[in-house]
Amino acid sequence: MNKQASFAIGQVIHHRLFDYRGVIFDVDADFQGTEEWYQKHAQNASLPKDEPWYHVLIDDDGRIAYVAQRNLEVDHSNLPVEHPLLDNFFSSYQDGQYHLRMRPN
């Protein structure tokens, strides 16, 4: 059952289980990782493959996460995210939202 994505690219989120903040830079309509990754990271948590999954730049960490929709919630802090790759994806931050960098055609 494919679900609608609840979060948008550029949105700052909070991970419910691991208590980190981050910004979404890509969304998959369903799980697009490898079976090996799923077996190692997601199977024990019973995370569904047929729901949206998000690519997240983790705040103050430098790492990237791949997160199932059910583990995310809106971050209401209104604070920007610090990540070394932020400028690769986003041009600005305003009112709690990052704006995608325009890419040449």
The 8 nearest C-alpha neighbors of each residue, nearest first, counted from 0:
[[1, 49, 2, 50, 48, 47, 29, 3],
 [2, 0, 49, 50, 3, 29, 28, 51],
 [1, 3, 50, 0, 4, 51, 49, 28],
 [2, 4, 5, 1, 51, 28, 50, 6],
 [5, 3, 6, 51, 2, 28, 7, 68],
 [6, 4, 3, 7, 68, 51, 2, 72],
 [7, 5, 4, 10, 8, 23, 73, 68],
 [8, 6, 10, 9, 23, 5, 4, 26],
 [7, 9, 23, 24, 10, 25, 6, 26],
 [10, 8, 97, 23, 96, 22, 98, 24],
 [9, 11, 96, 7, 8, 22, 23, 12],
 [10, 12, 22, 21, 74, 9, 23, 96],
 [11, 13, 74, 73, 21, 20, 72, 22],
 [12, 14, 20, 74, 72, 19, 71, 73],
 [15, 13, 71, 18, 19, 17, 16, 70],
 [16, 14, 70, 71, 18, 17, 13, 72],
 [17, 15, 14, 18, 70, 19, 71, 13],
 [16, 18, 14, 19, 15, 13, 70, 20],
 [19, 17, 14, 16, 15, 13, 20, 71],
 [18, 20, 14, 13, 17, 21, 57, 58],
 [21, 19, 13, 58, 12, 57, 14, 18],
 [20, 22, 57, 58, 56, 12, 11, 55],
 [21, 23, 11, 56, 55, 10, 9, 12],
 [22, 24, 55, 8, 9, 10, 54, 25],
 [25, 23, 8, 54, 55, 9, 22, 88],
 [24, 26, 54, 23, 8, 53, 27, 55],
 [27, 25, 53, 52, 54, 28, 51, 8],
 [26, 28, 52, 29, 51, 53, 30, 31],
 [29, 27, 51, 50, 26, 52, 30, 4],
 [28, 30, 51, 49, 50, 27, 48, 52],
 [29, 31, 48, 52, 32, 49, 27, 51],
 [32, 30, 29, 33, 27, 52, 48, 28],
 [33, 31, 30, 36, 34, 37, 35, 65],
 [32, 34, 36, 35, 37, 31, 30, 38],
 [33, 35, 37, 36, 38, 32, 39, 31],
 [34, 36, 38, 33, 37, 39, 32, 40],
 [37, 35, 39, 33, 34, 38, 40, 32],
 [36, 38, 41, 34, 40, 39, 35, 42],
 [39, 37, 42, 35, 36, 40, 34, 41],
 [38, 40, 36, 37, 35, 41, 42, 43],
 [41, 39, 37, 38, 36, 42, 43, 44],
 [40, 42, 37, 44, 46, 43, 38, 39],
 [41, 43, 45, 38, 44, 37, 46, 40],
 [44, 42, 45, 41, 40, 38, 46, 39],
 [43, 45, 41, 42, 46, 40, 47, 37],
 [46, 44, 42, 43, 47, 41, 48, 40],
 [45, 47, 44, 41, 42, 48, 67, 43],
 [48, 46, 49, 50, 45, 67, 30, 41],
 [47, 49, 30, 50, 29, 46, 51, 52],
 [50, 48, 29, 1, 47, 0, 30, 51],
 [49, 51, 29, 2, 1, 48, 47, 28],
 [52, 50, 28, 29, 27, 68, 4, 67],
 [53, 51, 67, 27, 66, 68, 30, 29],
 [54, 52, 26, 66, 65, 25, 55, 27],
 [53, 55, 65, 25, 23, 24, 64, 26],
 [54, 56, 23, 64, 22, 63, 21, 24],
 [55, 57, 63, 21, 22, 62, 58, 23],
 [58, 56, 21, 60, 62, 63, 55, 20],
 [57, 59, 21, 80, 81, 60, 20, 82],
 [60, 58, 81, 82, 61, 57, 80, 20],
 [59, 61, 58, 62, 57, 82, 81, 56],
 [62, 60, 82, 83, 59, 57, 63, 58],
 [63, 61, 60, 57, 56, 64, 82, 58],
 [62, 64, 56, 55, 57, 61, 54, 65],
 [65, 63, 55, 54, 66, 56, 62, 57],
 [66, 64, 54, 53, 55, 52, 63, 67],
 [67, 65, 53, 52, 64, 68, 54, 70],
 [68, 66, 52, 69, 70, 53, 51, 46],
 [67, 69, 70, 71, 52, 51, 66, 50],
 [68, 70, 67, 71, 46, 72, 66, 15],
 [71, 69, 15, 68, 67, 14, 16, 66],
 [72, 70, 14, 68, 69, 15, 13, 12],
 [71, 73, 13, 12, 74, 14, 15, 70],
 [72, 74, 12, 13, 75, 11, 71, 6],
 [75, 73, 12, 13, 76, 11, 72, 20],
 [74, 76, 77, 73, 95, 12, 78, 11],
 [75, 77, 78, 74, 95, 79, 11, 73],
 [78, 76, 95, 75, 79, 94, 74, 11],
 [79, 77, 76, 80, 95, 75, 11, 74],
 [80, 78, 77, 81, 95, 92, 11, 96],
 [79, 81, 58, 21, 82, 78, 22, 59],
 [82, 80, 58, 59, 79, 83, 85, 60],
 [81, 83, 61, 85, 84, 58, 59, 80],
 [82, 84, 85, 61, 81, 86, 87, 60],
 [85, 83, 87, 82, 86, 88, 56, 61],
 [84, 86, 87, 82, 83, 88, 89, 81],
 [87, 85, 89, 88, 84, 90, 83, 100],
 [88, 86, 84, 85, 89, 100, 90, 83],
 [89, 87, 86, 100, 85, 99, 24, 90],
 [88, 90, 99, 100, 86, 98, 91, 85],
 [89, 91, 100, 98, 99, 86, 88, 92],
 [92, 90, 98, 97, 89, 93, 99, 100],
 [93, 91, 97, 96, 98, 95, 94, 79],
 [92, 94, 96, 95, 97, 91, 98, 79],
 [95, 93, 96, 92, 77, 97, 78, 79],
 [94, 96, 77, 93, 92, 78, 11, 97],
 [97, 95, 10, 93, 92, 94, 9, 98],
 [98, 96, 9, 92, 91, 89, 10, 93],
 [99, 97, 89, 91, 90, 9, 92, 100],
 [100, 98, 89, 88, 90, 101, 97, 9],
 [99, 101, 89, 90, 88, 102, 98, 87],
 [102, 100, 99, 103, 90, 89, 88, 98],
 [101, 103, 100, 104, 99, 88, 87, 89],
 [102, 104, 101, 100, 99, 88, 87, 90],
 [103, 102, 101, 100, 99, 88, 87, 89]]
